[in-house]
Amino acid sequence: MSVRINLEKDGKKESGFIGFSWTLLFFGFWVPLFRGRKKEFGLFFLFFLVKIGFIIYGVNSSGEIQEAIKMYGFYKPSYNSLIPTLLFIIVQGIEIWLSYYYNRHCTNTLLADGYYPIENDEYSIAVLKDHTYLPYTKEELEDKSIREKYKKHSDFARKEERDKFYTFFVIWFIIFAIITIIGYIKFKRF
């Protein structure tokens, strides 16, 4: 869901991506697999297994808390009950950080391997230069019309990313509101 740019090396075309990797945030280890990056797939899959382990540990701990409440009528919190929550928050933070930097890493790797934008693809060139993947040439810096064309392309790409960001938060706000309303209705019944 990030900005896609077209890169080419010896007639072989690859897609580079710029911006926040929403697909990595939602689909995790599948993204490197579909991009053909086996080493990164293995690392992300290992990270996924660790995350699942923390979730299972958290579910088991919440079951113990519910048992204590049923048996004694209360639960006295301890550090052991906070550990799953803290681990999950740390893992989610790492996942967001990875989503932020993953596309930059992939595109830089492609550029280092000799892939460059297709010759007449102004959009890809403008976006790469605006995000400092490629330097501006002296001619481009001196020609105002070229800079204006590049700015128009990069502004479009940034607007597209910003719209995705707003859509993401609106959807999560709606989901949070629905869950809150359902929880309130269930709480009122008891």
C-alpha distance (Angstrom), angle and dihedral (degrees) to the residues before:
residue distance angle dihedral
M1 . . .
S2 3.78 . .
V3 3.79 126.3 .
R4 3.79 109.7 -67.2
I5 3.77 121.0 -146.1
N6 3.76 128.2 -172.8
L7 3.80 119.4 -122.9
E8 3.79 129.7 -179.0
K9 3.79 138.3 -166.9
D10 3.80 123.1 178.6
G11 3.81 91.4 -20.1
K12 3.81 93.9 -50.6
K13 3.80 112.6 120.0
E14 3.79 124.8 -148.3
S15 3.77 132.4 175.9
G16 3.75 119.5 -122.3
F17 3.78 121.6 -165.1
I18 3.77 132.1 -148.1
G19 3.77 127.6 -166.7
F20 3.77 136.0 24.2
S21 3.80 113.3 -16.3
W22 3.78 103.6 -129.2
T23 3.80 89.6 171.3
L24 3.81 91.0 57.9
L25 3.80 90.4 49.0
F26 3.81 92.7 53.1
F27 3.81 103.5 29.2
G28 3.80 101.8 29.6
F29 3.78 116.5 -176.9
W30 3.82 94.0 16.7
V31 3.82 92.4 73.3
P32 3.84 96.8 66.1
L33 3.81 89.1 43.4
F34 3.81 92.9 55.7
R35 3.82 90.7 44.5
G36 3.82 89.9 54.2
R37 3.80 96.2 -114.0
K38 3.80 103.0 136.9
K39 3.81 98.1 173.8
E40 3.81 92.0 52.5
F41 3.81 89.5 44.6
G42 3.81 89.7 57.9
L43 3.80 92.3 49.5
F44 3.79 93.7 47.3
F45 3.80 91.5 46.0
L46 3.81 89.7 52.8
F47 3.81 89.0 49.4
F48 3.83 88.4 50.5
L49 3.81 91.4 52.7
V50 3.82 90.9 50.6
K51 3.81 89.6 50.0
I52 3.81 91.2 50.5
G53 3.81 89.1 50.1
F54 3.81 90.4 54.3
I55 3.80 91.0 48.3
I56 3.81 92.0 50.8
Y57 3.81 90.0 47.8
G58 3.82 89.3 50.6
V59 3.80 93.3 49.2
N60 3.80 91.1 49.9
S61 3.81 90.7 49.1
S62 3.79 92.2 49.7
G63 3.81 88.5 51.3
E64 3.80 89.6 55.0
I65 3.81 90.0 49.7
Q66 3.79 91.6 51.5
E67 3.82 90.5 48.8
A68 3.82 91.2 51.9
I69 3.80 90.9 50.0
K70 3.82 91.3 50.2
M71 3.79 93.5 47.2
Y72 3.81 101.6 39.8
G73 3.80 103.6 18.2
F74 3.80 92.6 -121.3
Y75 3.77 141.5 47.6
K76 3.75 125.7 -139.7
P77 3.82 107.6 -147.8
S78 3.75 118.7 -127.4
Y79 3.77 135.8 -179.0
N80 3.79 89.1 -97.8
S81 3.79 90.1 63.8
L82 3.82 91.7 51.1
I83 3.81 96.2 50.2
P84 3.85 97.2 78.2
T85 3.78 91.9 48.3
L86 3.79 93.4 47.8
L87 3.81 92.3 46.5
F88 3.80 91.1 49.8
I89 3.82 91.5 49.7
I90 3.81 90.6 49.6
V91 3.82 91.8 48.8
Q92 3.82 91.3 48.6
G93 3.80 90.0 50.1
I94 3.80 90.7 51.7
E95 3.80 90.2 47.9
I96 3.81 91.8 53.2
W97 3.80 90.4 47.4
L98 3.83 90.6 50.7
S99 3.81 90.5 49.3
Y100 3.78 89.5 53.1
Y101 3.83 95.7 51.4
Y102 3.81 103.8 29.7
N103 3.81 98.1 85.5
R104 3.80 91.1 47.3
H105 3.79 89.8 52.4
C106 3.81 93.2 48.7
T107 3.80 94.6 47.1
N108 3.81 92.9 46.1
T109 3.81 89.1 50.3
L110 3.81 91.3 52.3
L111 3.80 91.6 47.9
A112 3.82 90.7 48.7
D113 3.82 89.2 50.8
G114 3.81 90.1 58.0
Y115 3.80 102.0 -95.2
Y116 3.78 114.4 140.8
P117 3.80 135.1 173.5
I118 3.77 117.5 -79.5
E119 3.82 109.0 -92.8
N120 3.83 100.0 -108.2
D121 3.80 98.3 30.7
E122 3.80 99.3 114.7
Y123 3.81 93.0 173.0
S124 3.81 94.9 58.5
I125 3.80 92.7 42.3
A126 3.81 92.5 49.0
V127 3.79 94.0 48.4
L128 3.81 92.8 46.8
K129 3.78 92.1 49.5
D130 3.80 93.7 44.9
H131 3.82 90.9 52.9
T132 3.85 90.0 46.8
Y133 3.79 96.7 -113.7
L134 3.80 90.2 123.5
P135 3.82 127.9 27.9
Y136 3.79 122.7 -119.3
T137 3.78 115.4 -111.4
K138 3.78 121.2 -125.5
E139 3.82 89.5 -110.4
E140 3.82 91.8 53.9
L141 3.79 92.2 49.2
E142 3.81 91.7 51.3
D143 3.83 97.2 44.3
K144 3.81 110.0 77.8
S145 3.83 95.0 -167.5
I146 3.81 92.2 57.3
R147 3.81 91.3 48.8
E148 3.83 90.6 49.9
K149 3.83 91.0 51.0
Y150 3.80 90.4 48.5
K151 3.81 91.1 47.4
K152 3.81 91.2 51.5
H153 3.82 91.2 52.6
S154 3.80 94.4 44.9
D155 3.83 92.4 46.1
F156 3.80 88.9 53.1
A157 3.82 90.9 50.8
R158 3.82 92.6 47.8
K159 3.82 91.4 48.2
E160 3.79 89.6 50.9
E161 3.82 91.0 53.0
R162 3.80 92.2 45.4
D163 3.82 90.8 51.7
K164 3.81 90.0 52.6
F165 3.79 90.0 50.4
Y166 3.82 92.7 51.8
T167 3.80 91.9 45.6
F168 3.80 90.3 51.9
F169 3.80 93.0 53.8
V170 3.80 94.2 43.8
I171 3.81 90.4 53.0
W172 3.82 92.3 47.9
F173 3.82 90.9 46.9
I174 3.81 90.3 53.0
I175 3.81 91.3 47.8
F176 3.81 90.7 48.3
A177 3.83 90.9 49.0
I178 3.81 91.9 50.0
I179 3.80 92.4 48.6
T180 3.81 90.6 47.6
I181 3.80 92.2 50.4
I182 3.80 92.0 47.7
G183 3.80 90.7 48.3
Y184 3.80 91.2 48.5
I185 3.80 91.8 50.3
K186 3.81 92.2 49.0
F187 3.82 91.2 46.5
K188 3.83 91.2 51.4
R189 3.82 91.1 54.2
F190 3.78 92.1 60.5
